[in-house]
Amino acid sequence: MSADRPDTFIDDRPRLRIPDDAPLREIAPDDFVARSPASTLREALRIAERQTSRDVDQLPRCPDCLSTQIRSKPGALEMTHKRDEQFKCTNCGEHFDEPAPSREEERDGEQATLTDVRRKAVTSQSASGDDGTDAVGVSVPQTPTVSVDECARWRRELRGARSMAEGIDDKRSQQTLKFHVRGECACDSDEPALTYERRGAVGEWVVRDD
């Protein structure tokens, strides 16, 4: 081994790029051409068509290799060698039931959003029974345990999201459950209670300020 060999490998080979005189090059955005690894515009368009339109930072990841290349397994297919886990990573081959959070959800200093509040609060715990539903068969939320900072954050977001509960006229389809979101936090008891309201037959719960 040569003593003057560099510690890290540097790929200094010339990379093929779309030439300036390529067909339709004049209508292709310069930043698109600069980002594409293709040598022709047609190939670059094919690559772009296969890419997802979602931000990769918003995609769930494999808990083992943190790749976003994961897929859910179809439940209709019955295979003798099929693993029980619900997801598989196509990058490392790992099988798992719960994907790792996206990069956006895992950023330092970020707190739960109003969507996270609804997701955490809607549970199968019953308010009047043991089967996860209330007296009319509707799943009800459970009072979460939150910190003082989280509670304040949720209430600030709630003040700017009152329109979420507007336009609900069918009173027969609404089932409401009031509870204090503070759980075990030390927020002011004079704060108004939060209401989770069920929209129609879909069973979507939205939080509003009463």
C-alpha positions, 0 to 999 in steps of 0.5 A: 500500500502506498504511503501517500494514498489519501485517507478518503476516496475522492471520486474525481471522474468527470460526470456526464451532464446534459450538454448545452446543445441538447434538444429542448435544453433551452426550455429546461430550468438550469437548476433542474439540469444541475441537480440531475445525474442524467446525461440526456434531458429525456433520461432526466425527465424519466428520473424526475417522474419516478421521484416522489413529490413529497418532501423526504423530511416528512417521510417515515423512516426505517428504525434500523437504517433510517432510510425512507425507502419503506413499504407496507405489506398488503394484508390480503396476500397470504404467504407461507414465508411472510413475516408478521411485521407490517412494514419492510425496508427495501434498503436494508431488508429489515421488517418492523411494525412501527416506522421511526419518526420523520426527520421533520418530527425529530428536529431538536426544539420542535414541540407537538403540533395541534395534529399531534394533540388530536392523534395522541388524545383519540384513544380506544379508552371508554368513558362509560364502558370497557369496550373502548366506546361510549354509550352510543358506540363512539370512540372517545378521547382520553385526557393526555398527560402533558407538560406546562409548555406543551399545554401552552403551545397547544392553546396558542395553536388552538386560538388560531384554529377556531375555524376548524369547528365551523360549518358543522350543522348536523347536530345529530352526528356530533358527540362531544366530550369535554375535558381539561387538556392540562392532565397533570400539568400546572396550567391555570385552572381558569383556562377553558376546557377543550372539546373534541367534536366528532364530525359526521359518520367518519369519526374524525375528532377535531379540537375547538375552544369553547 
